[in-house]
Amino acid sequence: RRVLFRSARDQAKMFKDAGAQAVEVFIYDHHGQAMFPSKIAVQHPNLKIDYPGIMIEALQAENLKIIGYLNVYTSIHLGRKHPDWLVTHADGSNPGGAWLSYPGSWLCASSPYMDEHFLPLLAEVLERYPLDALWLDAFCWMVITPWPTEPCQCQHCQRGFKQATGYSLPKKTLWNLETCSDDERKQWFAWKTFRLGMVARSTPRGG
């Protein structure tokens, strides 16, 4: 740890000398892996240290502001334990999330994922580290992205959409709307409105 901290101090001093006022620290990646010994998330398999803790200590010594980076809606691990949390296409397939090439790595905002995994993880991070700000990456756009081409067909979207609107999920893609009936267009508008509402519903509050 002494060697790692010396390296972190060198980096922090370099940032300070370059005129930086704030530095972002990687905490939770797109693969759904924590950069620290988390009680909630899988720890990065090749990282055995508390990387954010070491970096934050070094940055504080240089009086730099600290921004914590957390990916929100992708993981290569959670779908194995919670397949119902995944965005699901009409053919039953589960697409990869964001830039990941792994199928079954895109988590649906309609599922219990936010309440049962991400918010506890976020609470753990905030209790553990003195952050000045957060970057919650792949958040809003990954909530609304499924609807331009194909709505998510997971059980949570099916049930939630039906309860909220009385409609079943649209089957046609947005690109075929010119061939849709008036009722189908209303159904698509209801879906887009419902999905946009997921952004507000899943936005972390408090802290």
C-alpha positions in Angstrom: 0.0 0.0 0.0 2.9 2.3 0.7 4.1 2.1 -2.9 0.6 2.5 -4.3 0.0 5.6 -2.1 3.2 7.1 -3.2 2.1 6.6 -6.8 -1.3 8.1 -6.0 0.3 11.1 -4.3 2.5 11.6 -7.5 -0.7 11.6 -9.6 -2.5 13.9 -7.3 0.4 16.4 -7.3 0.5 16.2 -11.1 -3.2 17.1 -11.3 -2.6 20.0 -8.9 0.4 21.3 -10.8 -1.6 21.1 -14.0 -4.2 23.4 -12.5 -6.9 20.8 -12.0 -9.6 21.7 -9.4 -11.4 18.4 -9.3 -10.6 14.8 -10.2 -12.9 11.9 -11.0 -12.3 8.6 -9.3 -13.5 5.3 -10.8 -15.7 3.5 -8.3 -18.1 1.1 -10.2 -17.6 0.1 -13.8 -19.7 -0.8 -16.8 -19.1 -4.5 -16.1 -20.9 -4.1 -12.8 -17.6 -4.4 -10.8 -16.6 -2.3 -7.8 -13.1 -0.9 -7.5 -13.2 -1.5 -3.7 -14.1 -4.3 -1.3 -17.9 -3.8 -1.6 -20.5 -5.7 0.4 -23.0 -5.1 -2.4 -21.3 -5.5 -5.7 -18.8 -7.9 -7.2 -15.2 -6.6 -6.8 -13.1 -6.3 -9.9 -11.3 -9.7 -10.0 -7.9 -8.2 -10.7 -8.1 -5.4 -8.1 -7.4 -6.4 -4.5 -7.0 -2.9 -3.0 -9.3 -0.1 -2.1 -8.5 2.0 -5.2 -10.9 4.8 -4.5 -9.8 5.1 -0.9 -6.1 5.4 -1.8 -6.8 7.9 -4.6 -9.2 10.0 -2.5 -6.7 10.2 0.4 -4.0 11.5 -2.1 -6.3 14.0 -3.7 -7.5 15.3 -0.4 -3.8 16.0 0.5 -3.7 18.3 -2.5 -7.0 20.0 -1.6 -8.6 18.7 -4.8 -12.3 18.2 -5.2 -13.4 14.5 -5.8 -16.0 13.3 -8.2 -17.1 9.7 -7.8 -17.8 7.7 -11.0 -20.4 5.0 -11.0 -22.0 3.2 -14.0 -25.7 2.7 -13.4 -27.5 0.3 -15.8 -25.0 -2.3 -17.0 -23.6 -5.4 -15.4 -22.2 -8.8 -16.7 -23.0 -10.4 -13.3 -26.5 -9.5 -12.2 -28.4 -11.1 -15.0 -27.2 -14.6 -13.9 -28.9 -14.1 -10.5 -31.7 -11.9 -11.6 -32.6 -12.6 -15.2 -35.9 -10.7 -14.7 -33.9 -7.5 -14.2 -32.7 -7.5 -17.8 -34.0 -5.6 -20.8 -35.8 -8.2 -22.9 -36.6 -8.1 -26.6 -39.8 -9.6 -28.1 -37.9 -12.7 -29.2 -36.8 -13.3 -25.6 -33.2 -12.2 -26.1 -31.4 -9.9 -23.7 -29.2 -7.2 -25.4 -25.9 -5.9 -24.2 -25.9 -2.6 -22.4 -24.1 0.6 -23.5 -20.8 -0.4 -25.1 -20.7 -3.9 -23.8 -20.5 -6.8 -26.3 -21.9 -9.2 -23.7 -25.6 -10.1 -24.1 -27.6 -10.0 -21.0 -25.8 -7.0 -19.5 -28.5 -4.3 -19.8 -30.6 -3.7 -16.7 -34.2 -2.5 -17.0 -35.3 0.5 -15.1 -38.8 -1.1 -14.5 -37.2 -3.9 -12.6 -36.3 -4.0 -8.8 -32.7 -3.5 -9.7 -32.5 0.2 -8.6 -34.0 -0.4 -5.2 -32.4 -3.8 -4.5 -28.9 -3.3 -5.9 -27.9 0.2 -7.1 -29.3 2.3 -4.3 -27.8 0.1 -1.6 -24.5 0.3 -3.5 -24.7 4.1 -3.8 -25.4 4.3 0.0 -22.4 2.2 0.7 -20.2 4.4 -1.5 -21.5 7.6 0.1 -21.0 6.3 3.6 -17.5 5.1 2.7 -16.0 8.0 0.8 -16.1 11.8 1.2 -17.1 12.8 -2.3 -17.8 16.3 -3.5 -19.9 15.1 -6.5 -21.1 12.1 -8.4 -21.2 11.1 -12.1 -23.9 8.5 -12.6 -23.0 7.3 -16.1 -25.3 5.5 -18.5 -28.3 6.6 -16.6 -31.1 8.6 -18.3 -30.3 7.6 -21.9 -30.2 3.9 -21.0 -33.7 4.2 -19.5 -35.2 5.8 -22.6 -33.1 4.1 -25.3 -35.1 0.9 -25.7 -38.2 2.7 -27.0 -36.9 4.2 -30.3 -36.6 0.8 -31.9 -38.1 -1.9 -29.7 -39.8 -1.6 -26.3 -38.5 -3.8 -23.5 -40.7 -6.8 -23.0 -39.6 -7.9 -19.5 -42.3 -8.9 -17.0 -41.8 -5.7 -15.1 -42.4 -3.5 -18.1 -45.4 -5.6 -19.2 -47.0 -5.4 -15.8 -46.1 -1.8 -15.0 -47.2 -0.5 -18.4 -50.5 -2.4 -18.3 -51.3 -1.0 -14.8 -50.3 2.5 -15.7 -52.0 2.8 -19.1 -54.3 -0.1 -19.7 -52.4 -1.0 -22.9 -50.3 -4.0 -23.7 -46.7 -3.3 -24.8 -46.3 -2.2 -28.5 -45.1 -4.9 -30.8 -44.2 -2.8 -33.9 -41.0 -0.8 -33.9 -40.9 3.0 -34.0 -39.6 2.9 -37.6 -42.8 1.3 -38.8 -45.1 3.9 -37.3 -46.3 5.0 -40.7 -48.0 1.6 -41.0 -49.6 1.8 -37.6 -53.2 2.5 -36.9 -54.3 5.4 -34.7 -54.7 3.1 -31.7 -51.2 1.7 -32.2 -49.8 5.3 -32.4 -51.6 6.0 -29.1 -50.1 2.9 -27.6 -46.6 4.0 -28.7 -47.1 7.5 -27.3 -48.2 5.9 -24.0 -45.2 3.7 -24.0 -42.8 6.6 -24.6 -44.4 8.6 -21.8 -44.3 5.6 -19.4 -40.6 5.0 -20.2 -39.6 8.6 -19.7 -41.4 8.5 -16.4 -38.9 5.8 -15.4 -36.1 8.4 -15.4 -37.8 10.3 -12.6 -38.9 7.2 -10.7 -35.4 5.7 -10.6 -33.5 9.0 -9.9 -31.6 8.6 -6.6 -32.9 11.1 -4.1 -31.5 12.4 -0.8 -27.9 11.4 0.2 
